[in-house]
């Protein structure tokens, strides 16, 4: 194989993607998290942050010139136009960073790599990947996790969940679905089964 095969991991906010990604990484699979890249894309001094400030105002930064992500989130999750404007700034940068990362991998060492991309389907990024894994959980579990994780109200959490494609729609499009409602052992077992299938697939050509 002269290239590293491309696999995407996605799912709704607070559905367990980070845990699934970490489990894959623990087995030696190269992984990257688009949320981490998105933070790098708007780090102080970057063109990404300059573009955000130009669109949303200097008040989106803290006293040290860093992006106040909580303040920006309150704006974009309450206004679809603002959210789409932010996505138009950040998504192309993250896409380029992801492509560069995958291209840097050695195909003789890694048959495939996994990129965690929360808005994979919303941004049309699924066309860039050969296989897609979706992490899912019950809606009430997702809502509870998000409220606890981010320290926000139920109403704020619902706004963020509803800004994304419904989980069932993502599941219907995916090659693999991993449910994270149960114990960590349950999730680990599913991840390991998917991993075995991906290894077989990636080595078949």
ChimeraX attribute file (.defattr): number of C-alpha atoms within 10 A of each C-alpha:
attribute: neighborCount
match mode: 1-to-1
recipient: residues
	/A:1	12
	/A:2	8
	/A:3	14
	/A:4	19
	/A:5	20
	/A:6	18
	/A:7	19
	/A:8	23
	/A:9	28
	/A:10	29
	/A:11	30
	/A:12	25
	/A:13	22
	/A:14	22
	/A:15	26
	/A:16	22
	/A:17	24
	/A:18	16
	/A:19	16
	/A:20	26
	/A:21	22
	/A:22	15
	/A:23	17
	/A:24	20
	/A:25	15
	/A:26	11
	/A:27	10
	/A:28	11
	/A:29	19
	/A:30	19
	/A:31	21
	/A:32	22
	/A:33	19
	/A:34	20
	/A:35	15
	/A:36	11
	/A:37	18
	/A:38	17
	/A:39	16
	/A:40	16
	/A:41	21
	/A:42	22
	/A:43	16
	/A:44	16
	/A:45	11
	/A:46	11
	/A:47	14
	/A:48	20
	/A:49	23
	/A:50	16
	/A:51	15
	/A:52	20
	/A:53	16
	/A:54	10
	/A:55	14
	/A:56	17
	/A:57	11
	/A:58	13
	/A:59	13
	/A:60	21
	/A:61	19
	/A:62	12
	/A:63	9
	/A:64	8
	/A:65	14
	/A:66	14
	/A:67	21
	/A:68	14
	/A:69	14
	/A:70	10
	/A:71	13
	/A:72	18
	/A:73	16
	/A:74	13
	/A:75	15
	/A:76	19
	/A:77	20
	/A:78	14
	/A:79	13
	/A:80	12
	/A:81	11
	/A:82	17
	/A:83	16
	/A:84	13
	/A:85	14
	/A:86	18
	/A:87	15
	/A:88	12
	/A:89	18
	/A:90	20
	/A:91	18
	/A:92	12
	/A:93	18
	/A:94	21
	/A:95	17
	/A:96	10
	/A:97	18
	/A:98	19
	/A:99	13
	/A:100	11
	/A:101	15
	/A:102	21
	/A:103	12
	/A:104	10
	/A:105	16
	/A:106	13
	/A:107	16
	/A:108	10
	/A:109	10
	/A:110	17
	/A:111	21
	/A:112	23
	/A:113	21
	/A:114	23
	/A:115	24
	/A:116	25
	/A:117	22
	/A:118	21
	/A:119	21
	/A:120	22
	/A:121	18
	/A:122	12
	/A:123	13
	/A:124	9
	/A:125	14
	/A:126	20
	/A:127	11
	/A:128	13
	/A:129	15
	/A:130	12
	/A:131	18
	/A:132	23
	/A:133	25
	/A:134	27
	/A:135	29
	/A:136	25
	/A:137	20
	/A:138	12
	/A:139	14
	/A:140	9
	/A:141	14
	/A:142	21
	/A:143	23
	/A:144	14
	/A:145	17
	/A:146	22
	/A:147	17
	/A:148	12
	/A:149	10
	/A:150	12
	/A:151	11
	/A:152	12
	/A:153	14
	/A:154	14
	/A:155	11
	/A:156	18
	/A:157	22
	/A:158	16
	/A:159	15
	/A:160	19
	/A:161	20
	/A:162	12
	/A:163	17
	/A:164	16
	/A:165	15
	/A:166	13
	/A:167	20
	/A:168	14
	/A:169	11
	/A:170	23
	/A:171	19
	/A:172	11
	/A:173	14
	/A:174	20
	/A:175	13
	/A:176	19
	/A:177	21
	/A:178	24
	/A:179	17
	/A:180	23
	/A:181	16
	/A:182	9
	/A:183	9
	/A:184	12
	/A:185	10
	/A:186	13
	/A:187	20
	/A:188	17
	/A:189	13
	/A:190	18
	/A:191	23
	/A:192	15
	/A:193	13
	/A:194	18
	/A:195	16
	/A:196	11
	/A:197	12
	/A:198	18
	/A:199	14
	/A:200	11
	/A:201	14
	/A:202	15
	/A:203	11
	/A:204	8
	/A:205	6
